């Protein structure tokens, strides 16, 4: 059962209890779980990390409106030359908190991908990468001992170097959100980060991941840490032993976020793989979206199947949009899709379609219940609906050239752009993150947007992703990314893909 607390006395009691818990027994249990997993690696889990169960959007009922200049994140004038359209009232610095092997990097990468997809320029800064660049060769956990003065100094310098890059990104390069991925386990370190943010006019939002489940910790170590560059020359057993000792180096000085001591700080605390949450002082729109997103993602192994409808009558005629039915080849594809899904033997598969004939007819052949989403309808081509590209170029040459110049942001007259479509599809993405096995039968532009989210593609790449007819893409979330399998079901179809034009700017200049 998932629980959410928004700053009550029980959360304070939990925080104190965590601080006073004896961790040596937990370390032994985690090590034992690691050994079990290592002996059974023929069927490793698909995911590994602590995030975050499925949950309804929570609103912080203790929310306070800060007065200008009195708290972290008060806005100051900054260099705004050459910046993109600002989607936040001032830059936000997301700071992870937690012991090693608690899923901080998973959370960082996931958040970065989501925020970039919805149009908020975001970049991740992993302090571990700075340390590896500085040291080149990792020797042992001794480097992380709190009494290792040289190690403490180097780690401090790496953190400061990362913060300098954060400043450059948010103040000069046009970034709007930076994710500072490190342990940040002491109140002193977090205070330094908050002072840095205040001096530069950044808001701060902490994301703490707390996990005491030895099995989850063990899975994290086996699936991610054993592939870490620090351990490329070690056996699995040596790597596990060293990493467990590394965790102990942080445990002795770990100071979790506290409801009373950190009452003025904006944060979400994620406990035991998303079973419980503590949300404190959410002060703006972007923080609210971050909280909602983190409360919807989970780590249950699953697969997401994306495909387009079967070939339609308008596809054969080379016309875009419309609401035509399936061609004979499209109907054959729908039958083969049923056989393919049956062969996959998927537990509790949900099927989603748009509200257009061609996706509904494709789903009807599956013989299973399906859910229609208006949000999954194809991009609205406005006045160009049911036209051929050659006709658009002839009748609307300027529009044709403008679209080729910036396909992502171009909006059809009385229609939509890919940018509009991404905003329309955000609820679909949120629900996909909540679900387990899902088959989405959709359209070319819609499939491109969904695929761009899962594969972390840029807005310039998104409109040109290849999503052919009669092909199923199986997406399996793994570690820090997504594995993609493309399955062609053997039914011929027309090719509806248009490559990126090479001379779009020249064409625009020559258009009447």
C-alpha positions in Angstrom: 0.0 0.0 0.0 1.4 3.4 -1.0 1.3 6.1 1.6 1.9 9.8 1.4 2.6 12.2 4.2 2.8 15.9 3.9 4.9 17.0 6.9 3.2 15.6 10.0 4.6 14.5 13.4 4.7 10.9 12.2 7.2 11.9 9.5 9.4 13.4 12.1 9.2 10.3 14.2 10.2 8.2 11.1 13.1 10.6 10.3 14.4 10.2 13.9 14.0 6.5 13.8 15.9 6.2 10.5 18.7 8.2 12.0 19.0 6.0 15.0 18.6 2.6 13.2 21.5 0.2 13.5 22.6 -0.4 9.9 25.1 -3.3 10.3 22.4 -6.0 10.2 20.9 -4.4 7.2 24.2 -4.4 5.4 24.6 -8.2 6.1 21.2 -8.9 4.8 21.8 -6.8 1.7 25.1 -8.7 1.1 23.3 -12.0 1.5 20.7 -10.9 -1.1 23.5 -9.9 -3.5 25.0 -13.3 -3.2 21.6 -14.9 -4.0 21.1 -12.7 -7.0 24.6 -13.4 -8.3 23.9 -17.1 -8.2 20.7 -16.6 -10.1 21.7 -14.1 -12.7 20.2 -16.2 -15.6 16.9 -14.3 -14.9 17.9 -10.8 -13.6 15.2 -8.3 -12.9 14.4 -5.9 -15.7 14.5 -2.8 -13.4 16.4 -2.0 -10.4 15.7 1.1 -8.7 13.9 2.6 -5.9 11.4 4.9 -7.2 8.3 5.4 -6.7 5.0 3.7 -6.9 1.8 4.6 -8.5 -0.1 7.4 -6.8 -2.5 10.2 -7.2 -1.3 13.8 -7.4 -0.8 15.2 -3.9 -0.8 18.9 -3.1 1.2 20.2 -0.2 -1.3 21.4 2.4 1.4 23.3 4.3 2.5 25.2 1.2 3.8 28.7 2.0 4.4 31.6 -0.3 7.9 32.9 0.2 8.5 36.6 0.4 11.0 38.0 -2.1 14.6 37.5 -1.0 13.8 35.7 2.2 14.3 32.0 1.1 16.2 29.9 -1.2 15.2 30.4 -4.8 14.3 34.1 -4.7 14.6 35.4 -8.2 17.4 37.8 -9.2 18.1 39.5 -12.5 20.4 37.4 -14.7 21.8 37.2 -18.1 18.9 36.4 -20.4 20.5 37.0 -23.8 20.0 34.2 -26.3 17.7 32.3 -23.9 14.9 30.0 -25.0 11.4 30.9 -24.0 11.4 30.5 -20.2 9.0 27.9 -18.8 10.1 28.6 -15.2 10.0 31.9 -13.2 13.7 31.4 -12.3 16.1 28.5 -12.7 15.6 25.4 -10.5 18.4 23.2 -9.1 17.2 19.7 -8.2 19.5 18.1 -5.7 19.4 14.3 -5.0 20.0 13.0 -1.4 20.6 9.5 -0.2 23.1 6.7 0.4 24.7 4.8 -2.5 22.6 2.2 -4.3 19.3 4.0 -3.6 18.4 4.9 -7.1 19.5 8.6 -7.2 21.0 8.4 -10.7 17.9 6.6 -12.0 15.7 9.4 -10.6 18.1 12.0 -12.1 18.1 10.6 -15.5 14.3 9.9 -15.5 13.5 13.5 -14.4 15.9 15.0 -16.9 14.4 13.0 -19.8 10.8 13.9 -18.7 11.5 17.7 -18.3 13.3 17.9 -21.6 10.5 16.1 -23.3 7.9 18.6 -22.1 10.0 21.5 -23.2 12.0 22.5 -20.1 15.7 22.6 -20.9 17.3 20.4 -18.3 20.7 18.8 -17.8 22.1 16.3 -15.3 25.4 16.8 -13.4 26.6 13.6 -11.9 29.4 14.2 -9.4 30.6 10.6 -9.7 31.4 11.3 -13.3 33.5 14.3 -12.3 35.3 12.1 -9.7 36.1 9.4 -12.3 37.4 12.1 -14.7 39.6 13.4 -12.0 41.0 10.1 -10.7 40.9 7.9 -13.8 41.7 4.8 -11.7 39.5 3.7 -8.8 41.3 1.7 -6.1 38.9 0.9 -3.3 36.3 2.1 -0.8 39.1 3.6 1.3 38.8 6.7 -0.9 35.3 7.3 0.6 36.3 7.0 4.2 35.3 10.2 6.1 38.8 10.2 7.7 40.6 10.1 4.3 41.6 13.7 4.1 42.8 13.5 0.5 39.6 11.7 -0.6 37.4 14.3 1.2 39.3 17.1 -0.5 39.1 15.6 -4.0 35.4 14.8 -3.6 34.8 18.4 -2.5 36.6 19.8 -5.5 34.6 17.6 -7.8 31.4 18.8 -6.3 32.4 22.4 -6.6 33.5 21.8 -10.2 30.0 20.3 -10.9 28.3 23.3 -9.3 30.4 25.7 -11.4 29.1 23.9 -14.5 25.6 24.2 -13.1 26.0 27.9 -12.8 27.3 28.1 -16.4 24.3 26.1 -17.7 21.6 27.9 -15.8 23.0 31.5 -16.0 24.6 31.6 -19.4 23.6 28.6 -21.6 19.8 29.0 -21.3 19.1 26.0 -19.1 16.1 26.2 -16.8 16.6 23.1 -14.6 19.8 21.4 -13.5 19.9 18.1 -11.7 22.8 17.8 -9.2 23.2 14.0 -8.8 25.3 13.1 -5.7 24.8 11.6 -2.2 24.6 15.0 -0.4 24.1 13.1 2.8 25.2 15.8 5.3 23.3 18.9 6.3 26.6 20.8 5.9 26.9 19.8 2.2 23.2 20.7 1.5 23.7 24.0 3.2 26.6 24.8 0.9 24.5 24.0 -2.1 21.6 26.2 -0.8 24.0 29.1 -0.3 25.4 28.6 -3.8 21.9 28.6 -5.2 20.9 31.7 -3.2 23.9 33.6 -4.5 23.0 32.8 -8.0 19.2 33.3 -7.8 18.3 29.6 -8.2 15.5 27.7 -6.5 16.4 24.4 -4.8 14.3 21.3 -4.7 15.7 18.2 -2.9 14.8 14.6 -3.9 15.7 12.1 -1.2 15.5 8.4 -1.8 15.5 6.3 1.4 15.5 2.5 1.1 16.1 -0.1 3.8 15.0 -3.1 1.8 18.1 -5.3 1.4 16.6 -7.1 -1.7 16.1 -3.8 -3.5 19.6 -2.6 -2.6 21.1 -5.9 -3.7 19.3 -5.7 -7.1 20.6 -2.2 -7.6 24.2 -3.2 -6.9 24.0 -6.3 -9.2 22.2 -4.6 -12.1 24.0 -1.2 -12.2 27.0 -0.9 -9.9 28.7 -4.1 -11.2 28.8 -2.4 -14.6 30.2 0.8 -13.1 33.6 1.9 -14.6 35.0 1.7 -11.0 34.7 -2.1 -11.1 35.6 -3.1 -14.7 38.8 -4.9 -13.4 37.1 -6.7 -10.5 35.2 -9.9 -10.1 31.6 -9.6 -9.1 32.2 -10.8 -5.6 35.1 -8.2 -5.1 32.9 -5.5 -6.5 30.0 -6.3 -4.2 32.2 -6.4 -1.2 33.9 -3.1 -2.0 30.6 -1.4 -2.7 29.0 -2.5 0.5 32.0 -1.1 2.4 31.6 2.2 0.4 28.0 2.4 1.6 29.2 2.0 5.2 31.5 5.0 4.7 28.5 7.2 4.1 26.2 5.7 6.7 28.1 7.0 9.7 27.6 10.6 8.7 24.2 10.4 6.9 21.7 13.1 8.0 18.4 12.5 6.3 16.1 15.5 5.5 14.1 16.2 8.7 10.6 17.5 8.9 11.4 19.9 11.8 15.0 20.8 11.0 14.3 21.3 7.3 10.8 22.7 7.5 11.7 25.7 5.3 13.2 23.5 2.5 11.4 22.3 -0.6 11.7 18.5 -1.0 10.1 15.1 -1.6 11.3 12.1 0.4 10.7 8.8 -1.4 10.7 5.9 1.1 11.0 2.2 0.4 10.6 2.1 -3.3 7.7 4.4 -3.4 5.6 2.9 -0.6 5.6 6.2 1.2 6.2 9.8 0.4 6.9 13.0 2.3 6.3 16.2 0.4 7.3 19.5 1.9 7.0 23.1 0.8 6.2 22.8 -2.9 6.4 26.5 -4.0 5.9 26.6 -7.8 4.6 24.9 -10.9 7.8 23.1 -11.9 8.2 21.6 -8.4 4.6 20.4 -8.5 5.1 18.7 -11.8 8.3 17.0 -10.5 6.4 15.7 -7.5 3.5 14.4 -9.6 5.9 12.7 -12.0 8.0 11.0 -9.3 4.8 9.7 -7.7 3.7 7.9 -10.9 6.8 6.0 -12.0 7.6 2.5 -10.8 10.1 -0.3 -11.2 7.9 -3.3 -11.9 9.2 -5.2 -14.9 7.0 -4.6 -17.9 6.9 -4.0 -21.6 5.2 -1.3 -23.7 4.3 -2.2 -27.2 3.9 0.7 -29.7 2.5 0.3 -33.2 0.6 2.2 -35.8 -2.8 1.2 -37.1 -2.9 -1.0 -40.2 -2.5 0.6 -43.6 -5.5 2.9 -44.3 -7.2 3.8 -47.6 -5.9 7.3 -47.3 -2.4 6.0 -46.7 -2.6 4.3 -50.1 -3.6 7.5 -51.8 -0.7 9.4 -50.1 -3.1 11.7 -48.2 -2.4 12.9 -44.7 -4.8 12.9 -41.8 -8.5 12.1 -42.3 -10.5 9.3 -40.7 -10.5 6.5 -43.2 -10.8 2.8 -42.6 -8.2 0.0 -43.2 -7.1 -1.2 -46.6 -7.1 -4.9 -47.3 -3.4 -5.1 -46.3 -4.2 -3.1 -43.2 -6.8 -5.7 -42.2 -4.3 -8.5 -42.8 -1.9 -6.7 -40.5 -4.5 -6.5 -37.8 -4.9 -10.3 -38.0 -1.2 -10.8 -37.7 -1.0 -8.4 -34.8 -3.4 -10.6 -32.9 -1.2 -13.7 -33.5 1.9 -11.8 -32.4 0.3 -10.6 -29.2 -1.0 -14.1 -28.4 2.5 -15.5 -28.9 3.9 -13.0 -26.5 1.8 -14.4 -23.7 1.5 -11.1 -21.9 0.0 -10.9 -18.5 -2.8 -8.4 -17.9 -2.2 -6.6 -21.2 -4.1 -3.3 -21.6 -4.8 -2.1 -25.2 -5.2 1.6 -26.0 -6.3 3.2 -29.2 -7.2 6.6 -30.5 -10.7 7.5 -31.4 -10.1 7.2 -35.1 -11.5 4.4 -37.3 -8.2 2.9 -38.4 -6.9 2.3 -34.9 -10.2 1.0 -33.6 -10.5 -1.4 -36.6 -7.0 -2.6 -35.9 -7.8 -3.2 -32.2 -11.1 -5.0 -32.9 -9.2 -7.8 -34.5 -7.4 -8.6 -31.3 -10.5 -9.9 -29.6 -9.7 -8.2 -26.3 -11.1 -5.1 -24.5 -9.5 -1.9 -25.5 -9.7 1.7 -24.3 -10.1 4.7 -26.6 -8.1 7.9 -25.9 -8.8 11.1 -27.7 -5.3 12.2 -26.7 -3.9 9.5 -29.0 -5.6 11.0 -32.1 -3.3 11.8 -35.0 -1.8 15.3 -35.3 -4.4 17.8 -36.6 -3.3 19.0 -40.0 -5.9 21.8 -40.1 -6.6 23.1 -43.6 -4.2 20.5 -45.0 -6.2 17.5 -43.8 -6.6 14.8 -46.5 -4.2 16.6 -48.8 -1.1 15.1 -50.5 2.2 16.7 -49.7 2.5 17.7 -53.4 -0.8 19.5 -53.1 0.3 21.3 -50.0 3.5 22.4 -51.7 1.5 23.6 -54.7 -1.3 25.5 -52.8 0.6 26.5 -49.7 4.2 26.8 -50.7 5.2 29.1 -47.8 3.5 26.8 -45.2 5.3 23.8 -46.8 8.7 25.6 -46.5 8.0 26.8 -43.0 7.2 23.2 -41.9 10.4 21.9 -43.4 12.4 24.6 -41.7 11.2 23.7 -38.1 8.9 20.7 -38.2 8.7 20.4 -34.4 7.3 23.9 -33.8 5.5 24.4 -37.1 1.7 24.5 -36.6 -0.7 23.7 -39.5 -3.1 26.6 -40.2 -6.1 25.8 -37.9 -4.2 22.7 -36.8 -1.5 21.5 -34.5 2.3 21.3 -34.2 4.4 18.5 -32.8 5.0 20.7 -29.9 1.3 20.9 -29.3 1.1 17.2 -29.6 3.7 16.6 -26.9 1.6 18.7 -24.5 -1.5 16.7 -25.5 0.3 13.4 -24.9 1.7 14.2 -21.4 -1.3 12.6 -19.6 -0.7 9.5 -21.8 2.9 9.4 -20.8 2.0 9.8 -17.1 -0.5 6.9 -17.3 2.0 4.7 -19.2 4.4 5.2 -16.4 1.7 4.1 -13.9 0.8 1.0 -15.9 2.5 -2.3 -16.5 2.1 -4.1 -19.9 0.4 -1.9 -22.5 -0.2 -2.1 -26.3 -0.7 1.4 -27.8 -2.2 1.4 -31.3 -1.7 4.9 -32.6 -0.5 7.1 -35.5 2.8 8.2 -37.0 3.2 11.6 -35.3 1.8 10.3 -32.0 4.1 7.3 -32.0 7.1 9.6 -32.7 6.3 11.7 -29.7 5.9 8.6 -27.4 9.1 7.1 -28.8 11.0 10.3 -28.3 10.1 10.3 -24.6 11.2 6.7 -24.0 14.4 7.0 -26.1 15.4 10.5 -24.9 15.3 12.1 -28.3 15.6 15.8 -28.9 12.8 18.0 -30.3 14.8 18.3 -33.6 15.1 14.5 -33.9 11.5 13.7 -32.8 9.6 14.6 -36.1 11.9 12.4 -38.2 11.9 9.2 -36.1 11.0 6.3 -38.3 7.7 4.6 -37.3 6.8 2.3 -40.3 3.4 0.7 -40.8 2.9 -2.9 -39.9 5.8 -2.9 -37.4 5.6 -3.3 -33.6 8.2 -1.8 -31.3 8.6 -3.5 -28.0 10.0 -1.2 -25.3 11.4 -2.7 -22.1 12.6 -0.3 -19.5 16.1 -1.3 -18.2 18.5 0.3 -15.7 19.0 3.9 -17.1 17.3 3.5 -20.4 15.0 1.5 -22.6 15.6 -1.6 -24.7 13.9 -1.5 -28.1 12.9 -4.5 -30.3 11.5 -3.9 -33.7 9.2 -6.7 -35.1 8.0 -6.5 -38.7 4.8 -8.6 -39.1 5.4 -9.4 -42.8 2.6 -7.4 -44.5 3.6 -5.0 -47.2 2.5 -1.3 -46.9 3.2 2.1 -48.3 6.0 4.2 -46.9 4.7 7.3 -45.2 8.1 8.6 -43.9 9.6 11.8 -45.2 13.3 12.4 -44.5 14.6 15.7 -43.2 15.1 18.1 -46.1 18.7 19.1 -46.7 18.0 22.7 -47.9 15.0 23.8 -45.9 16.3 27.3 -45.3 17.1 27.8 -49.0 13.6 26.6 -50.0 12.1 29.1 -47.5 14.0 32.0 -49.0 12.9 31.0 -52.5 9.2 30.6 -51.6 6.9 33.3 -52.9 
